[in-house]
């Protein structure tokens, strides 16, 4: 029987099967908490969004979408992989290493704000929206707040202890959403969104120090820690620059070509379609990446766990995305008023695109755990290059909808490259995702046809389409559900 014992350790030996069962239990609990953490915040955001769309004009969401893209760009163009380094490094619990990482993070956040202030005027002139001159520096203060957030967040991610992180995320989102609604009711202005966003960041940073256990940071600068951070993070830096271009090209281009009202409508549809993808990304970085890193550190083979961990994520994501692709139009009709009706087809098309993003995200988590951050950068570079070509071609052939299809072509290209890399790393077999991909697309078409075969009210069409998709996914999901019920105690293990 294989034995896993760190060299030089005097602790009792832990056999590989015991370690795997322990990690599996922590992973199940961590995945459950990660979904609650993200799902709770998204639910609050959706509830707030439904209320805010009735209090504010669509242009407000278009303006905030542009500001968010700019700040996301500054964040990603300065990313050196601090979170990934703490989770993966052997010094991830060392106070000196954590303090150095925190000092880098503070300087980075302050630098983001200064650059945002400098870019505010040219950014506003480019989009011919004078209000952006005032909005950008104010919203950019969230970068400073986030920079001061404690590294306890990353330490708990590393240890798969996510309970208090869930509470921190939900409380901060609830505070920000409540303030947005109150101010929107009084002001009927985009500044309600601005102030609410700032409060969310302020509460999250405060709770990272007061609510979470662990080392309290102070300014420190150790050369060895700095070298490790920047050494691992150089490919993360390249990848995140490319990721920003890949993830934000649609809003940057559409913001120039469309009215602020249409961009606001597109942002509503994009937010809904992206929710499953972002949930998997959160689970990937909060659970899958730390879990894979621990397996590799223990000396075990990653492939068996890689296959078992990714399948439940893909089945859950495929079902949700198929439902959105089948009945996104009906869902928008039920939740929003007529001003946002165009968001329906956006949800449907982006839900199909998101399936390929989900496949890529799970693969990237494994590549990061293996230390292959350069391949993450390579897959993102392929997506970025394809976007540059596919969006203009799609727009010329099919207008706005053709441009959205071009985004899907880029997502598919990235997915194919990431799949080839994990096959090369001997983590997967060629074509192993084809059956689930066929089921996702086929069930979405069947669900859409069943809900629209006859003229039904939007709510009835939504229920019929969702029921058909669910029935088609049930044979695949049922074995996984039985396994989850059998191991349900692992969800509540300490």
C-alpha positions, 0 to 999 in steps of 0.5 A: 500500500502506498504511503504518503509521508512528507520527507523529514516529518515525524508525524504518523504516516497517512496512507493514500486511501485515507488521504484521498477519503479525507480530501474527498470529504473536504472537497465535497464540503468545500464545493457545497460551500463554494456554491452557497458562497457564489449562489447566495451572492448571485441571488442577492445580486439578481433580486437587487437587479430585478428591483433596480431595473424598475427604478433606474433607466437601462443607460445606468447599467450600460455606464456601470458596465463600461466602468466595470470593464475598465476596472477589471482591465486594470485589475487583470493587467496588474495580476501577478497571481497572489492568490494562486501563489499562496494556495500553491506555495509551500510557504502558503502559511508562512507569515513573512510570505503572507505579509509580503504578498499583502504588501504587493497587493496593497501597492497594486490596488493603490496603483490601479486607482491612480491609473484609473484617475489618469484614464478617466478623461480619455475613457469618457471622451472615447465613449462620449459619456461625460459622466464617466469622468466622475464615475471612474475615479470614485468606483476605482476606490474599490481597488484600494479597498480590495488591495487592503483585504487580508490574505486570510481569504487566500489562506482559508481557500488553501485549507478548503475552510470556506464556511466564514468566507460564505458569510463574509461574501453574503453579508457584504453583498447584502449590505451593498445591494440594500444600499443600492436599492435605497439610494435608487429609490431616493435618487433615481441615479446611476450613483446609487449603483456606484455608492452601493458597489463601494460599500460592498468592497468596504464591508468585504475588506473589513470582514476579512480582518474581523471575521476570518481567523488567521494571521493579521497582515502588516507591511513586510518585504522579503526578497525571497518571497517577492521572487517566488511571487513574481516568478510563479506569477509571470505567466499568470500576469500574461494570462490575465492580460489576455483573459481581460481582452478575451472576457471584455472585448464584447463590452468594449466593442459593443459600448462603442457601436451600440447605445448605452441603453442597448449595452445595458440590455446586453449586460443584463443578458450577459450577467444571467448567462455568465452565472453558471460559468462564474460559479464553476470558476469560483469552485475551480479556484476555491476548491478544485485548484487547492485540492489538486495542489494537495494531491500533487504535493502528496505524491499521488497521481492527479488523473483519477481525481481529475476525472472524478472531480470534473464530471459532477461540475460538468453535469451540473453546469451542462444542465443549467446552461441547457435550461438557459439556452432553451428558455432564456427568452421566456425567463427574461419575459417573466423577470423583466419588463418589455424594455429588456426583452432583447436580453432573451436571445442574448441569454440563449446564445451566451449560454451555449458559448458558456458551455465551452468556457466551463470545459476550459475552466476546469482544465485550467485549474488542473494545469495551474496545480501542475505549475503549468501556468504558461499553458493557461496563458497559451489557451487564453491567447488562442481565444483572444486571437480568435476573438479579434478575427471572429467578432468583426467577421460575425458582425459583417455577416450577421450584425449584432447576433453574428458578433455574439456567434463570433464570441462562441467561436472563440470560446470553442477554440480555447476549449479545444486547445485546453482539451489538447493540453490536458490530453498531452499532460495525460489527465484525460482521453481525447474526445471524452467531453463529446457525449456531454457536449452533445447532450447539452446542445441536444437537450437545449434544442429539445427544450426550446422546441417543446416550449415554443411548439405551441403558443404558450404564456411565457411562464408556462413555456419556461416551465415546459422547456425546463422540465424537458431539459431536466428529464433528458439530463436525469439519466446522467445526473441520477448516479451522481446524485445517488453518490452525493446522497451516500456521502452526504455526511462529507458535506458537513464534516469538520 
